[in-house]
Amino acid sequence: MDIYTLLKNVFVSSSKHCVYLKIPNTQIDEKPPLVQTNIVAGEYYFRIWLAEMFLKDDRKLFKTFVPVVHSVVKFQFGEKGVQELPYIAGPVNLNLSSSLGKGVSINHALTNLLPFHGGSISIAAGLVAYQNKNYAEQLITTLNGICGLLNVGQLSSILKVVDVAVNGIQTMVSGGEKEIHLIYNETFAGTTAGGGNQLSNGYIAIIDAPAESFDQSKLFVKDSHLCFGDDVASAKPLVGYDYILLRIELTQNRDDLQSFEEFTKLLYEAVKKGIENKPEEAQAILNTLRLSIIESEDLIAYDKIIAYQAFLSTYNSLVNTTSAIPVPSTARVARRLAATNIIGTTGSKLTLSRLGSKISLQVQNIHKDYNLMEKINENQTTYLDMLKTSNQFTIDGLE
């Protein structure tokens, strides 16, 4: 039995009834305002966050039991087919040791940034209290560490740890005394699903309460906190109920490409060949990099061309050769360089001084013995000017 089905069956068998509600955008007070976006295959990544958690003042929960947040996401991961990603976090991981009777703004990632290639996305989450035995917290911490490996960097390279995590979680869920406090499971699809439940960004509240206990139209989210009141201005933090607040993030850009060891290793191999004035060997490595990006299941189709252009621009910026490697000259590449942190700066505008300084630092790290460093050290802020006037590198829209 897969872990998603196991968790779902445990939740259902508990006969626990919880309120769960997708908070309408009109009831969310954030800056900048949340703009609702529906997920589209090949165009968006998604990530699930535990935004907030509230445990009412129940001392038994910590004295006799250990509260644990479980989650699992089931989705289509390229040619690998349907993939399950489990996660588990206990009091230590979520900093809950002194949280009884008050809300804790956690913003704890339950998943990696996951590409949506189409099909359906199933999410199960819950708060389960396990009997506090000597080994419980140690086991939870160990499993959290294993699951945490799935939440950073290049997912395809670390999927081998999934089975280890699943086996440990199955052992916990299947045995021992436990209490189910909060349960949630739902299946979503993209915009192409006719009449389906489309996944969109925003907040989902799961509350341990009968549906009729309060008016759901009076639930609001203010700065990632679940609140209750007549309107968003007067609403106060919700108290008196156990609850968790999930946040669904959708984005079209990754900001962690430098953590993709496969890509960065090829980039710096190409840079080395370029600096050694071996442009043909450098181009062969860049071709391998391009193929790796195209074949990557970790990237959405929308992002692959932009990601390669960003790496290619970084190559040309670092090498400063006259080799016949094309240099993209678009404001979009400039924005991508910022978004991916390949050259550092984030924001709507890159300045030559900040960009040149970062490029200088990267060249130092890669190759300290070349004359190029002497030119940069004379005046870091003029490096991009030097490249632009030599017709080797242009980025439209930079000021």
N, C-alpha and C positions, 0 to 999 in steps of 0.2 A: 504494500500500500504506500502511495506517495505521501510526502509530509503534508501537503496541502489538504488532501482528503482526510488524513489522520486528524489534523487540527480541527478541520471543519466538523468531523464526526464527534470529536470530544466536546466541541462547543455546543452542537445541536443536542447531544445526549444530556447535557447539563440542564436542559429545559429553562435556561436563563433567558429572560426577555429584557432586552435593552433598547433604548431609543438611539437610533443613529440617523443623523440628518446632515445632508449636504447644505452648508450655510450659503444662502443666496448672496450674490455679490452686493446687493443693496443693504445687506446686514453685516458687511465687513468694512471696518474702518482702518485703513492702512495708508501709509505714505511710502512710495507713490501708490495711487489707487490700483487695486487689482483689476486687470482687464481679463475677462473670461476668454479662455482659449480652449478649443476642443482639439484633442490629439489627432494627428494625421500621420498615416504610415509613411515612413521615409523622410519625414520633415521634423519630427520632434523626439527629444529624449524626455523621460519622466523619472522622477525620484519621489519616494515616500518619506515623509518626515514625521516624527513624533513631536508635535509643536508644544503641547502642554499636557500635564497630567495632574489630577487632583485626587487625593485620597482623604476621605473624611476621617475624623478623629476616632480611629478604631485600633486601639493598642494591640489587640489580639493579632492583627495582621502582621506586626513586626515581632511580637514576642513568641508566637507559636508558628507562624508561617512566614515564608519569604515571598514577597510580591515580585512577579516576573512578567515582563512584557514579551509576548510572542508575536511574530509576524512571519508571513511567507507570501511571496509574490510568484505567480505562475504566468509565464509569457512566452512568446515565440522569439527565439534567439537565433536568427539566421538559419543556416544549414544544420545547426545542432538540434533543431526542432524545439519542442516545448521544454523550457527550463524552469526549475524551481529554485528560488533563492530564499533560504530560511534565515531568520534572525532571532536573537534572544538577548535580553538585557535585564539585569537585576538592579537592586538598590544601589550598589556601588557604581555601576556603569551609568546610572541615571541620576546619581546624587540625591537619593530619596531618604537618606538616613534621618533627616529632621524635617520631613515635608508633611507630616500628618496635620490635617486640618487647614492646609493652605495649598494654593496652586503653585506648581513649579513650571516655569517656562524653560523647556528643555531644548527644543530645536535639535533633536537627536536624529541623525539619518538612519532610517531602517533599511535603505537600499542604496546601491550604487546609482550613478547616473546611467539609466538603461535606455538603449535605443528601441524605438517602436517600429518594428518591421511589418506590422499588420497582425491580423488575428485578434485574439481576445487577451485581456489582462485580468487575472483573478487575484484578489487581495483578501487575505484572512489576517486578522489581528485580534489580540485579546489580552486581558490581564488575568493571570492565573497565580494563585497563592499556593505554594508548595510547603509541605510540613518542614519545619526548620530543623533538619538533622545536621550532624557535624559536617557532612560532605557537601551539603546543598549549595552553599554560597561559593565554595571552591569550584564545583562543577559548573555552576552558572557563569562564573568569571572565565573559566577555561573555554566554554562554548561561545561566550561573547567574543573572546579573542579570535577564535576560529572564524566565526561568522563575520567579524569585522574585516577580515582579509578580503571578503567579497564586496566590500563597500568602498574600496578605493582603487583607482588606477584601472588597468586593462583587465576587464572581467574575464575575457576569453583565456587569458594566460593562467588564471588561478581557479578555474572551475573544478579542478581536482579535489579541492578541499570541501566541496559541497557534500559529498558522501559522508565524510567524517562528521560534519555538522549535523546532517540529517540523522545519522545513527545515534548520536548523543542526545538529540532532542527527542527522538522517538522513544528512547529509553526513559527519559524524564516524564514525557507526557503519558506513556502507557502504564507506568507503575507509580506507586506511592500515593499517599493521601494528598489531595489537592482540592481547592475551592475555585470555581470559575466566577470571576467578578465581572468581567466585561467581555463581550464577544462581538465580532464583526466579520462578515464575509460578503463580498460582492464581486460580480464579474462585469467588466467593461469592454468596450470595443472602440474603434476609431470612427471617424466621420463617415466612412463608407458603409457602415452597418445600417441597413434599412430599419429604422425604428428601434435600433439598439440603444443600450445604455452607454452613452459616449463618455469617455474619461476626459475630464476638464480640470484645469487648475483650480485651487481653492482649498477649503477646509471641510473636514468631515468630523462631526462630534459623535462620540459613542458614550452614552450616559446610562448609569445603572439606576433606571427609574422606569415606572410604567409610562406608556405613551401619553396617558391622560393626566399625568401629574402636573404638567405646566404647558403653557401656550408656546409652541415651538417658534411662532412668529416673533417671540420676544427674546430669542437667542441671537446674540451678536458676537462678533470677534473683533476685539480691539487690541492691536499690537500683539497678536498671537495669543491672546487670552480669551477664553470663553466667558461671556458676560450675559446677564439677564436683566431686562428692564423694558420700559415702555418704548424707548427709542435708543438709538445708538449713543446719543449724548449723555443720557441719564443712566444707561446700563452699568451695572456693577458686576464684579467677578462672581460667577456662579459658585455657590457653596452648598454643603449638605448632601452632595452626591459624589460617588466615585465616578470619574470620567477621564477619558483621554481624547485629545484633539489631534487629529491627523492633518497634515498639509500635503497636498499634491502639487508638485512643482513640474512645470513644463518649460523646456527651453530648446532653442535651436543651435546653441553653441556649447561646446565643452570648454572648460577652463583648466583641464588637467592633462593636456596632451604631452607635456613634458614628463609625466609619470609613466608614459607608455615606453618602456625600455626598448622595445623592438624598433620604434620609430626614431628615438633619440640616438640610439647606437648607430643606426645607418646614417643619420644626419651628420654626426661628428666624424664618422669614417669618411664621408664625402668631403667634409670641410678639410680634413687632414690632407686628402689627395689634392684638393683645390689649392691649398696653401703651398703644397709641394710642387705646384705647377704641372699637375698631371690631370688635365681637364677630361680626357677620355675616360680614365678610371673613375673620376668623380662622377661623370655623367652616368656611367654604368651603375654606380651605387645609388644615385638618385632615381634611376629607373626602377631599381629594386624597391626603394622606398615608396615610389608611386604605386607599384603593384601591391605592396603590403597594405597601403592605405585603401586602395580599391577593394581588396579582398577582406578587409577588416569587418568583422561582425559587430564590433564595438561602436562603429560610426554609422550614422544615418546617411542615406544617399545624398541628402541636401548638403551635408557637411564635408564630404570627402574631397571634392574639388577645392573648396576653400582651405581645408586643412593642408593639402599638398602645396597650394600656393603660399601658404604661410611658412611652411618649412623651406620651400624653395627661396623665398625672399630672405629668410634668415641665412640660408647658405650664401647667397650672393652678398649680403651685408657683411658677413664675417670674412669671406674669402677675398673680395675685391679684386677679382681676376678679370682678364679680358676674354675669358672663354665664352664660347657661343651658347651659353645657357640662358634661355629667355627669362626675363625678369618681369613679372606682372606689375602693372603700374595703375593701380586702382585704389580708390579710397576704401573699398570693401576689404582689400587685403590689409590695409592699415588698421581698420577696425578689428579684423580677425587677429592680427598680431597682438593687439591689446587684449582681446577677449580670451585668447588661449594662454596669455602670460608667457608666450615663447620668448618675447623680448621685454616682458615685465609690465609696463604701465597699463592700468585699466582706466576707463573713463571715455568720455565722448571725444576727447581730443588728445593727440600725442604731441608733445613739444620736442623740438630737435635736441634740446639740452638733455632732457630725461631719456630719450631714446638713444642718443649717442653715448650717454654715460653707461647705459646698460649694455650696449653692444661692446663698448670698451671692456667691460668687466668679463663678458663671455669670451672675448678673444684672449684675454689674459689667461683665463682658465684652460682654454684649448691649446694655445701655442704661444709661449712667452718669448720665444727666441727669434721671432721674425721682425724684420724692419718695420712692418706695419704697426707694431706696438709703439715704436718710437714716434710715429706720426700722430697716433691717437693720444699719447701721453702729453704731447705738446699742447693740445687743446681738445679735450674730449668733446666739447659741444660743437666743434666744427666738423666732426667725422661725417655726418650725413651730408653736410654742405659739400664736402670734398667728393663724396660719391656722386652726388647729383650733378655737380659741375663737370664731372668726368664722363657723364652720360652712361654711367653704369648702374644707377639705381634711382628710380623716381617713385614717389608716393604722392598721388594727387590728394590735395585737401589738407596736407600738413601745414601748420603755421609755426 
